[in-house]
């Protein structure tokens, strides 16, 4: 029996752009149906199956509600390159990331509430959102019959760039 992917598990189309309200509705409806609390009177096998299904449903929901994780997952499903397989990033991009990292280290000295640090955070969040928007547009081109390997490589590069930006965001003081 073929493995059910996260999109199938939640009854959603396999695409990057999802209706988050529909994702939530599907998750809640399916969660009620498989939740272990509703299978307490069942046998051991039924309870175990309920736990496994509930766990798989939670994993699917967690992956699909976050745009970055959704992009990574969809890229994997479509047979695209993983971040580890994409060994090289453009030198200019890597230099920019290094410069931003050094700026963050300097800004940390001004305290977590500094206006400059807040501005850096807004800049990085905007950059992350822009990269994910571009990844979504690239995923949409897969449906239109564009050169599949070229599009998947582009999405892989965008996902890897997003990972770098998220690393910078993680390094910001809270």
Secondary structure by P-SEA (a helix, b strand, c coil): ccccccccccccccccccaaaaaaaaaaaaaaaccccccccccaaaaaaaaaaaaaaaaaaaaaacaaaaaaaaaaaaccccccccccccaaaaaaaaaaaaaaaaacccccccaaaaaaaaaaaaaaaaaaaaaaaaaaaaaaccaaaaaaaaaaaaaaaaaaaaaaaaaccc
